[in-house]
Amino acid sequence: IRSAAFDILCFDWISKNCDQLSGDPAARKELNQRRIDAAAYVSNEIAELTHRRTDDDSPNWLLGGELISVCSPRDLQNHLSKLFDKLYCSSPRIWNELLNRKKPSASAVSATKLLLKAMVNNADKSALGISGTPAEYGLYASILNKGELHRQQQDVLGFSHPKADPLRIQPLYNAFEAHLVENHGEQVGLGELLSVARREPFGLRKGLFPVLVMAFIMARRNEVAIYEDSVLLIDFGQYEIDRFVKDPSRFSLQLIKIDGDRSLLLELLGQVVGLDSGQHSVLQIVTELLRKARSLTPYARRTGDLSSRDTAVREALFRAEDPIKLLFEDLPISCGGKSELVKTHPETYQKVSLELQASLRSITNAYSSLLYNLHGEFADALHLRSKDPEGRRSEIVERSKPLLEHATNDKFRAFLVRATDSVMDTATWFESLAALLTDSPPKHWLDRTRIIFRENLREISRSYRTLEPLVFGEKDDHLDIDQDSVLGTRKRVSVTTLGAEEQAYVFSLHLEDEPKLQNEVLGLKKQLETGRGEKDIKFKLAVVSKLLEQLLIES
């Protein structure tokens, strides 16, 4: 019997682990038939041994070194039941036909995934927000609710360890925690915890493991970090749940506890990321930090236009693998402090927290700073007078509209079309212009992309200077607003030398410029009159035209 039972185990292992069988139907059929034959032999032999006999020819049965009486299959079952009660004395008492099995059905797996999703997203809702009585509600009622794993505690609905423990789950949770503690803060694979759960004295069925271990994680969510393929998870979505149910061995847990001086640093770091007092756990702080890092635009993630401190903090966040190492070594060192892993330095905590706060502000504002600088570069290149984005946009729009019909250069015309768009909000409008000049949205820029932007913007500026004098004075019936309110008084000046190309320029004068302009005119006039006399008009015009010609060339 022992040999045949061992054969059955071997057949099961081969069927599960040998990929060669997938392409060989004949081998699969042979393996299946041999398992059926072995199972039938074991069943027949046990039936023969337990068949009621006379005392003379009855076999001797030993259990724990003691002779027992087995006169029927029921007797054997009773003895085995007592034996298993003793071996698995701490097994959870969960009556659920969907999951309390070695291999749940496809519908049970689907219900498990939906339940896990509700556990992660709706822990603060009654019945986890499950409406009606679908299969996942049955799992919730028979395991989480009946087992007191999801309950009201101090006016807060959430996950916790069972109080009365009606389903005898707490011994299993104690074993999980003890295993995590034994590993001294190192990652522990869920495969190891599954082995603990399936061994004596628990004997947990594999189908129940995902639900119970997720309830354990949720009850200790501020102290237990979860990893997938050694990467810390800050969000646990549908894709992670699917992989969690299918292959728990890819995931691992880490127990995190902080005490002593490090708790003071933890308090300060919690304030830096905006957590309320009393919520400053390592995982909450790390989660907030990593969310800030992962919400950065690609430009902010890559730009070298940051200080060495800010760059070090950014790199520490993106290479973070261990929450403890991140908070108590990488970030303090990046902010001018020291490692807090072995020896604490409480005198540096205030400085470290202030430096980290300033660094996070710089990193998260990197893209906003880029856009602010782009506004300034547009203003400088196109000689815009306005100081605010809306005013600058209005100037560009009103300068662009008269040129649309006359632009022949494809790049310049595309810029004019984009510039006169009235649908986009102003912030998006500026980003769109910058994207047009570089063939890439600013949020995806590299530092060298700004060089391309400046070169193309200078070309656009030259196109404005070239075309504006040519269309100056043409009637503009399509303008929506009074030009004088945006551009002021538009003027065109030019100098033409016989046999040479005309030099021309169009610019704006505003009413508030008049007093200063008059003073400059008077000063220039006096200088001209000190030379050849006030009646030498030709000389004065020659001086002015020469000066104007030089200014036009410089422009």
C-alpha positions as CSV (number, residue, x, y, z in Angstrom):
1,I,0.0,0.0,0.0
2,R,2.8,2.4,0.9
3,S,4.5,1.8,-2.4
4,A,1.3,2.4,-4.4
5,A,0.5,5.5,-2.4
6,F,4.1,6.8,-3.1
7,D,3.5,6.1,-6.8
8,I,0.4,8.2,-6.7
9,L,2.4,11.2,-5.2
10,C,5.0,10.7,-7.9
11,F,2.4,10.7,-10.7
12,D,0.9,13.9,-9.3
13,W,4.3,15.6,-9.2
14,I,5.1,14.6,-12.8
15,S,1.8,15.9,-14.0
16,K,2.3,19.2,-12.3
17,N,6.0,19.9,-13.0
18,C,6.9,18.2,-16.3
19,D,6.3,20.6,-19.2
20,Q,7.1,17.9,-21.7
21,L,3.7,16.3,-21.1
22,S,1.9,19.3,-22.6
23,G,3.0,18.3,-26.2
24,D,2.6,14.5,-25.7
25,P,-1.1,13.4,-25.4
26,A,-0.1,9.7,-25.4
27,A,2.2,10.2,-22.4
28,R,-0.5,12.1,-20.6
29,K,-3.0,9.3,-21.2
30,E,-0.5,6.7,-20.0
31,L,0.3,8.7,-16.8
32,N,-3.3,9.2,-16.0
33,Q,-4.1,5.5,-16.4
34,R,-1.3,4.5,-14.2
35,R,-2.5,6.9,-11.5
36,I,-6.0,5.5,-11.7
37,D,-4.7,1.9,-11.4
38,A,-2.5,2.8,-8.4
39,A,-5.4,4.7,-6.7
40,A,-7.7,1.7,-7.3
41,Y,-5.2,-0.7,-5.9
42,V,-4.8,1.4,-2.7
43,S,-8.6,1.7,-2.3
44,N,-9.1,-2.0,-2.8
45,E,-6.4,-3.0,-0.3
46,I,-7.7,-0.7,2.4
47,A,-11.2,-2.0,1.8
48,E,-9.9,-5.5,2.2
49,L,-8.0,-4.7,5.4
50,T,-11.0,-3.0,6.9
51,H,-13.5,-5.7,5.9
52,R,-15.1,-7.2,8.9
53,R,-13.4,-10.5,9.7
54,T,-13.2,-13.1,12.5
55,D,-10.8,-12.3,15.4
56,D,-8.4,-15.0,14.1
57,D,-7.6,-13.5,10.8
58,S,-8.1,-9.7,11.5
59,P,-5.0,-7.6,10.8
60,N,-3.3,-5.8,13.6
61,W,-3.6,-2.0,13.5
62,L,-1.1,0.2,15.4
63,L,-1.7,3.9,16.2
64,G,1.0,5.7,18.2
65,G,2.5,2.4,19.2
66,E,-0.9,1.2,20.6
67,L,-3.0,-1.6,19.2
68,I,-6.4,-0.4,18.0
69,S,-9.5,-2.2,16.8
70,V,-10.5,-1.6,13.1
71,C,-13.5,-3.7,12.1
72,S,-14.9,-1.5,9.3
73,P,-14.0,1.5,7.1
74,R,-16.0,3.7,9.5
75,D,-13.7,2.6,12.4
76,L,-10.7,3.5,10.3
77,Q,-12.2,6.9,9.5
78,N,-12.9,7.6,13.2
79,H,-9.3,6.7,14.2
80,L,-7.9,8.9,11.4
81,S,-10.2,11.7,12.4
82,K,-8.9,11.7,15.9
83,L,-5.4,11.5,14.7
84,F,-5.8,14.5,12.4
85,D,-7.5,16.4,15.2
86,K,-4.4,15.9,17.2
87,L,-1.9,16.7,14.4
88,Y,-3.8,19.7,13.1
89,C,-5.0,21.1,16.5
90,S,-4.7,24.7,15.4
91,S,-6.3,24.4,12.0
92,P,-8.7,27.3,11.1
93,R,-12.4,26.1,11.3
94,I,-13.7,27.6,8.1
95,W,-16.8,26.1,6.5
96,N,-16.6,27.3,2.9
97,E,-16.9,24.8,0.1
98,L,-15.6,27.3,-2.6
99,L,-12.1,27.9,-1.0
100,N,-11.6,25.1,1.5
101,R,-10.0,22.9,-1.0
102,K,-6.6,22.2,-2.5
103,K,-7.5,23.5,-6.0
104,P,-10.4,25.9,-6.1
105,S,-12.6,26.1,-9.2
106,A,-12.4,28.9,-11.8
107,S,-15.5,30.5,-10.3
108,A,-14.0,30.4,-6.8
109,V,-10.8,32.0,-8.1
110,S,-12.8,34.7,-9.7
111,A,-14.7,35.4,-6.5
112,T,-11.5,35.4,-4.6
113,K,-10.1,38.1,-6.8
114,L,-13.2,40.3,-6.5
115,L,-13.1,39.8,-2.7
116,L,-9.4,40.8,-2.5
117,K,-10.1,43.9,-4.6
118,A,-12.9,44.9,-2.2
119,M,-10.6,44.2,0.8
120,V,-7.9,46.6,-0.6
121,N,-10.2,49.4,-1.8
122,N,-13.2,49.3,0.5
123,A,-11.8,48.3,3.9
124,D,-13.8,51.2,5.6
125,K,-17.2,50.1,4.1
126,S,-19.8,47.8,5.5
127,A,-19.5,44.3,3.9
128,L,-16.5,45.8,1.9
129,G,-19.0,47.7,-0.3
130,I,-20.3,44.4,-1.8
131,S,-24.0,44.7,-2.8
132,G,-26.3,41.8,-3.1
133,T,-25.2,38.2,-2.5
134,P,-22.6,37.3,-5.2
135,A,-20.1,34.6,-4.6
136,E,-17.6,37.0,-3.1
137,Y,-20.1,38.1,-0.5
138,G,-20.4,34.4,0.6
139,L,-16.7,34.4,1.1
140,Y,-16.8,37.6,3.0
141,A,-19.6,36.4,5.3
142,S,-18.1,33.0,6.0
143,I,-14.5,34.0,6.5
144,L,-14.0,37.8,7.2
145,N,-17.2,38.6,8.9
146,K,-17.7,35.4,10.8
147,G,-14.0,35.2,11.7
148,E,-14.1,38.8,13.1
149,L,-11.3,39.8,10.7
150,H,-13.3,42.8,9.4
151,R,-15.1,44.5,12.2
152,Q,-15.8,47.8,14.0
153,Q,-13.1,48.8,16.4
154,Q,-13.0,52.0,18.3
155,D,-15.6,53.6,16.0
156,V,-13.5,52.6,12.9
157,L,-14.5,49.9,10.5
158,G,-11.5,48.0,9.2
159,F,-9.4,44.9,9.4
160,S,-7.9,43.7,12.7
161,H,-6.9,40.4,14.4
162,P,-9.9,38.5,15.7
163,K,-11.1,39.2,19.2
164,A,-13.0,36.1,20.3
165,D,-11.5,34.1,17.3
166,P,-14.5,32.0,16.5
167,L,-12.8,30.4,13.5
168,R,-9.5,29.7,15.3
169,I,-7.5,31.9,12.9
170,Q,-5.3,33.7,15.5
171,P,-2.8,30.8,16.0
172,L,-2.1,30.9,12.2
173,Y,-1.6,34.7,12.4
174,N,0.7,34.3,15.4
175,A,2.8,31.9,13.4
176,F,3.0,34.3,10.5
177,E,4.1,37.1,12.7
178,A,6.7,34.9,14.5
179,H,8.1,33.9,11.1
180,L,8.4,37.5,10.1
181,V,10.0,38.5,13.4
182,E,12.6,35.6,13.1
183,N,13.8,37.1,9.9
184,H,14.8,40.4,11.6
185,G,13.1,42.8,9.1
186,E,14.2,40.9,6.0
187,Q,11.7,40.0,3.2
188,V,9.9,36.7,3.7
189,G,8.3,35.1,0.7
190,L,4.7,34.1,0.7
191,G,5.8,30.7,-0.4
192,E,7.4,30.3,3.0
193,L,4.3,31.5,4.8
194,L,2.2,29.1,2.7
195,S,4.4,26.2,3.8
196,V,4.0,27.3,7.4
197,A,0.2,27.4,6.9
198,R,0.0,23.9,5.3
199,R,2.2,22.1,7.8
200,E,1.2,20.9,11.2
201,P,-0.5,22.1,13.3
202,F,-2.5,24.2,10.7
203,G,-3.0,22.1,7.5
204,L,-4.6,25.1,5.7
205,R,-6.0,24.4,2.3
206,K,-4.3,26.4,-0.5
207,G,-7.6,28.0,-1.6
208,L,-8.0,29.8,1.7
209,F,-4.4,31.2,1.8
210,P,-4.8,34.4,-0.4
211,V,-7.8,35.7,1.6
212,L,-6.3,35.0,5.0
213,V,-2.9,36.3,4.3
214,M,-4.4,39.5,2.7
215,A,-6.5,40.0,5.8
216,F,-3.3,39.6,7.9
217,I,-1.6,42.3,5.7
218,M,-4.5,44.7,6.0
219,A,-4.7,44.3,9.8
220,R,-1.0,45.2,10.0
221,R,-0.8,47.5,6.9
222,N,1.3,50.1,8.8
223,E,3.9,47.5,9.8
224,V,3.9,45.0,7.0
225,A,5.4,45.9,3.6
226,I,4.5,43.9,0.5
227,Y,6.9,43.3,-2.4
228,E,6.5,41.7,-5.8
229,D,9.7,40.3,-7.3
230,S,11.6,42.2,-4.6
231,V,10.1,45.6,-5.7
232,L,8.1,47.5,-3.0
233,L,4.5,47.9,-3.9
234,I,2.7,51.2,-2.9
235,D,-0.4,50.4,-4.9
236,F,-2.2,47.1,-5.1
237,G,-4.4,47.1,-8.1
238,Q,-6.3,44.5,-10.2
239,Y,-3.2,43.3,-12.1
240,E,-1.3,42.8,-8.8
241,I,-4.3,40.9,-7.4
242,D,-4.5,38.6,-10.4
243,R,-0.8,37.7,-10.0
244,F,-1.2,37.4,-6.2
245,V,-3.9,34.8,-6.6
246,K,-2.2,32.9,-9.4
247,D,1.4,32.8,-8.0
248,P,1.8,34.0,-4.4
249,S,5.4,32.9,-4.5
250,R,6.3,36.1,-6.4
251,F,5.3,38.2,-3.4
252,S,7.1,38.7,-0.1
253,L,6.4,40.5,3.2
254,Q,8.6,42.5,5.5
255,L,7.8,43.4,9.1
256,I,8.8,47.0,10.0
257,K,8.9,48.3,13.5
258,I,10.5,51.5,14.7
259,D,11.3,52.6,18.3
260,G,13.7,54.9,20.2
261,D,15.2,58.0,18.7
262,R,14.3,56.9,15.2
263,S,10.6,57.5,16.1
264,L,11.5,61.2,16.5
265,L,12.8,61.3,12.9
266,L,9.8,59.4,11.8
267,E,7.5,62.1,13.3
268,L,9.4,64.9,11.5
269,L,9.4,63.0,8.2
270,G,5.6,62.4,8.6
271,Q,5.1,66.2,8.9
272,V,7.2,66.7,5.7
273,V,4.9,64.6,3.6
274,G,1.7,66.1,5.2
275,L,0.5,63.2,7.4
276,D,-1.6,63.9,10.5
277,S,0.0,63.3,13.9
278,G,-0.4,59.7,15.0
279,Q,-0.2,58.4,11.4
280,H,3.6,58.5,11.0
281,S,4.4,54.8,10.3
282,V,7.3,53.9,8.0
283,L,5.0,52.5,5.3
284,Q,2.7,55.5,5.2
285,I,5.6,57.9,4.9
286,V,7.4,55.8,2.3
287,T,4.1,55.4,0.4
288,E,3.6,59.2,0.3
289,L,7.2,59.8,-0.8
290,L,7.1,57.2,-3.6
291,R,3.7,58.5,-4.8
292,K,5.2,62.0,-5.1
293,A,8.2,60.5,-7.0
294,R,6.1,58.5,-9.4
295,S,3.8,61.4,-10.1
296,L,6.7,63.4,-11.5
297,T,6.8,64.2,-15.2
298,P,9.5,62.4,-17.2
299,Y,11.3,65.8,-17.5
300,A,11.4,66.1,-13.7
301,R,12.7,62.6,-13.4
302,R,15.6,63.1,-15.7
303,T,16.6,66.8,-15.6
304,G,20.0,67.6,-14.5
305,D,18.9,71.2,-13.7
306,L,18.7,70.4,-10.0
307,S,21.1,70.9,-7.1
308,S,23.3,68.0,-6.0
309,R,21.1,67.6,-2.9
310,D,17.9,67.4,-5.0
311,T,19.4,65.0,-7.4
312,A,20.6,62.7,-4.6
313,V,17.1,62.8,-3.0
314,R,15.4,62.0,-6.4
315,E,17.8,59.1,-7.1
316,A,17.3,57.7,-3.6
317,L,13.5,57.7,-4.1
318,F,13.6,56.0,-7.5
319,R,16.1,53.3,-6.4
320,A,14.3,52.6,-3.1
321,E,13.9,48.9,-2.4
322,D,13.9,48.8,1.4
323,P,11.7,51.3,3.3
324,I,13.9,51.3,6.4
325,K,17.1,51.9,4.4
326,L,15.3,54.7,2.4
327,L,14.1,56.6,5.5
328,F,17.0,56.0,7.9
329,E,20.1,56.0,5.5
330,D,19.6,57.1,1.9
331,L,17.5,60.2,2.6
332,P,19.4,61.5,5.7
333,I,22.7,61.1,3.8
334,S,21.3,62.9,0.7
335,C,20.1,65.7,2.9
336,G,23.5,66.2,4.6
337,G,22.9,64.0,7.6
338,K,24.2,60.6,8.6
339,S,23.0,57.0,8.5
340,E,20.6,56.2,11.3
341,L,20.6,52.4,10.8
342,V,23.3,51.5,13.4
343,K,23.7,54.7,15.4
344,T,21.2,57.5,15.8
345,H,22.0,61.2,15.5
346,P,18.9,63.1,16.9
347,E,20.7,66.4,16.8
348,T,20.6,66.3,13.0
349,Y,16.9,65.3,12.6
350,Q,15.5,68.9,12.4
351,K,18.0,69.9,9.7
352,V,17.4,66.7,7.7
353,S,13.7,67.2,7.7
354,L,14.0,70.8,6.6
355,E,16.4,69.9,3.8
356,L,14.2,67.1,2.6
357,Q,11.2,69.4,2.6
358,A,13.0,71.9,0.5
359,S,14.3,69.2,-1.8
360,L,10.9,67.7,-2.4
361,R,9.6,71.1,-3.2
362,S,12.3,71.7,-5.8
363,I,11.9,68.3,-7.4
364,T,8.1,68.5,-7.6
365,N,8.3,72.0,-9.0
366,A,10.9,71.2,-11.6
367,Y,8.4,71.0,-14.4
368,S,6.5,74.1,-13.3
369,S,9.9,76.0,-13.2
370,L,10.6,74.8,-16.8
371,L,7.2,76.2,-18.0
372,Y,7.8,79.5,-16.1
373,N,11.2,79.8,-17.8
374,L,9.6,79.0,-21.2
375,H,7.2,81.8,-20.8
376,G,10.1,84.2,-20.2
377,E,11.9,82.9,-23.2
378,F,8.9,83.5,-25.4
379,A,8.6,87.0,-24.0
380,D,12.3,87.8,-24.7
381,A,12.5,86.2,-28.2
382,L,9.2,87.9,-29.4
383,H,9.7,91.1,-27.5
384,L,6.5,90.8,-25.5
385,R,5.6,93.6,-23.2
386,S,3.1,91.8,-20.9
387,K,4.3,90.2,-17.7
388,D,1.5,87.7,-17.2
389,P,0.7,84.6,-19.4
390,E,-2.7,85.8,-20.5
391,G,-1.3,89.1,-21.7
392,R,1.6,87.5,-23.5
393,R,-0.8,85.1,-25.2
394,S,-3.0,88.0,-26.4
395,E,0.1,89.8,-27.8
396,I,1.2,86.7,-29.7
397,V,-2.3,86.1,-31.0
398,E,-2.8,89.6,-32.3
399,R,0.6,89.7,-34.0
400,S,0.0,86.3,-35.6
401,K,-3.5,86.8,-37.1
402,P,-2.5,89.3,-39.8
403,L,0.4,87.0,-40.9
404,L,-1.6,83.8,-41.4
405,E,-2.6,84.6,-45.0
406,H,0.9,85.6,-46.0
407,A,3.2,83.0,-44.3
408,T,4.7,80.7,-46.9
409,N,7.2,78.9,-44.6
410,D,5.6,75.6,-43.4
411,K,7.1,75.7,-40.0
412,F,6.2,79.3,-39.4
413,R,2.7,78.8,-40.7
414,A,2.2,75.8,-38.4
415,F,3.3,78.0,-35.5
416,L,0.9,80.8,-36.5
417,V,-2.0,78.3,-36.7
418,R,-1.2,76.9,-33.3
419,A,-0.7,80.4,-31.9
420,T,-4.2,81.6,-33.0
421,D,-6.0,78.6,-31.5
422,S,-8.7,79.8,-29.1
423,V,-9.8,76.5,-27.6
424,M,-6.9,75.6,-25.4
425,D,-6.4,77.1,-21.9
426,T,-3.4,79.3,-21.7
427,A,-1.1,76.9,-19.8
428,T,-1.8,74.1,-22.3
429,W,-1.5,76.7,-25.2
430,F,2.1,77.6,-24.2
431,E,3.0,73.9,-23.7
432,S,1.5,73.2,-27.2
433,L,3.7,75.9,-28.8
434,A,6.8,74.6,-27.1
435,A,5.9,71.0,-28.2
436,L,5.5,72.2,-31.8
437,L,9.0,73.8,-31.8
438,T,10.6,70.6,-30.6
439,D,8.3,67.8,-31.8
440,S,8.0,66.7,-28.2
441,P,5.8,67.8,-25.2
442,P,7.8,69.7,-22.6
443,K,7.0,67.1,-19.9
444,H,9.0,64.6,-22.0
445,W,11.9,66.9,-22.7
446,L,15.6,66.2,-22.0
447,D,17.9,69.0,-20.9
448,R,19.3,69.2,-24.5
449,T,15.8,69.6,-25.9
450,R,15.8,73.2,-24.5
451,I,18.7,74.0,-26.9
452,I,16.6,72.9,-29.8
453,F,13.7,74.9,-28.4
454,R,15.8,78.1,-28.3
455,E,17.2,77.6,-31.8
456,N,13.7,77.1,-33.3
457,L,12.2,80.0,-31.3
458,R,14.9,82.3,-32.6
459,E,14.0,81.2,-36.1
460,I,10.3,82.0,-35.4
461,S,11.3,85.4,-34.1
462,R,13.2,86.1,-37.3
463,S,10.1,85.1,-39.3
464,Y,8.0,87.6,-37.4
465,R,10.5,90.4,-38.0
466,T,10.7,89.5,-41.7
467,L,7.0,89.2,-42.4
468,E,5.5,91.9,-40.1
469,P,7.0,94.9,-42.1
470,L,5.7,93.4,-45.4
471,V,2.0,93.2,-44.3
472,F,2.1,96.3,-42.2
473,G,-0.9,98.6,-42.9
474,E,-3.0,96.0,-44.5
475,K,-6.7,96.1,-43.4
476,D,-7.5,93.5,-40.7
477,D,-11.3,92.9,-40.6
478,H,-11.0,89.7,-38.6
479,L,-9.4,91.0,-35.4
480,D,-11.6,90.3,-32.4
481,I,-10.3,93.0,-30.0
482,D,-8.9,96.5,-30.3
483,Q,-5.2,96.2,-31.1
484,D,-4.4,99.3,-29.2
485,S,-5.5,97.6,-26.0
486,V,-3.1,94.8,-26.5
487,L,-0.3,95.8,-28.8
488,G,-0.5,99.6,-28.4
489,T,0.2,101.8,-31.4
490,R,2.0,99.7,-34.1
491,K,4.7,101.5,-36.0
492,R,6.9,100.5,-38.9
493,V,10.3,102.0,-39.4
494,S,12.6,101.3,-42.4
495,V,15.8,102.4,-44.1
496,T,16.3,101.8,-47.8
497,T,19.7,102.3,-49.4
498,L,19.8,102.5,-53.2
499,G,21.0,99.1,-54.5
500,A,20.6,97.4,-51.1
501,E,17.9,95.5,-49.4
502,E,15.4,97.5,-47.3
503,Q,15.9,97.3,-43.5
504,A,12.5,97.4,-41.8
505,Y,11.0,96.7,-38.3
506,V,7.5,96.7,-36.7
507,F,7.1,97.5,-33.0
508,S,4.5,98.7,-30.5
509,L,4.3,101.9,-28.6
510,H,2.1,102.2,-25.5
511,L,0.6,105.4,-24.0
512,E,2.5,105.0,-20.8
513,D,5.8,105.1,-22.8
514,E,5.2,108.6,-24.1
515,P,6.7,110.6,-21.2
516,K,9.9,108.6,-21.2
517,L,10.0,108.7,-25.0
518,Q,9.6,112.4,-25.2
519,N,12.5,112.9,-22.8
520,E,14.7,110.7,-25.0
521,V,13.7,112.6,-28.1
522,L,14.5,115.9,-26.6
523,G,17.9,114.7,-25.4
524,L,18.7,113.3,-28.9
525,K,17.6,116.5,-30.6
526,K,19.8,118.6,-28.4
527,Q,22.8,116.5,-29.3
528,L,22.1,116.9,-33.0
529,E,21.8,120.6,-32.7
530,T,25.2,121.0,-31.1
531,G,26.9,119.8,-34.2
532,R,26.2,121.4,-37.7
533,G,23.4,123.7,-36.5
534,E,19.7,123.3,-36.1
535,K,19.0,124.2,-39.7
536,D,21.1,121.4,-41.2
537,I,18.2,119.0,-41.7
538,K,20.0,116.7,-44.1
539,F,22.7,116.1,-41.6
540,K,20.3,115.4,-38.8
541,L,18.4,112.9,-41.1
542,A,21.6,111.3,-42.1
543,V,22.6,110.8,-38.5
544,V,19.2,109.4,-37.6
545,S,19.1,107.1,-40.7
546,K,22.6,105.8,-39.9
547,L,21.7,105.2,-36.3
548,L,18.4,103.6,-37.4
549,E,20.2,101.4,-39.9
550,Q,22.6,100.1,-37.2
551,L,19.7,99.5,-34.8
552,L,17.8,97.6,-37.5
553,I,20.8,95.4,-38.2
554,E,21.2,94.7,-34.4
555,S,17.5,93.8,-34.1
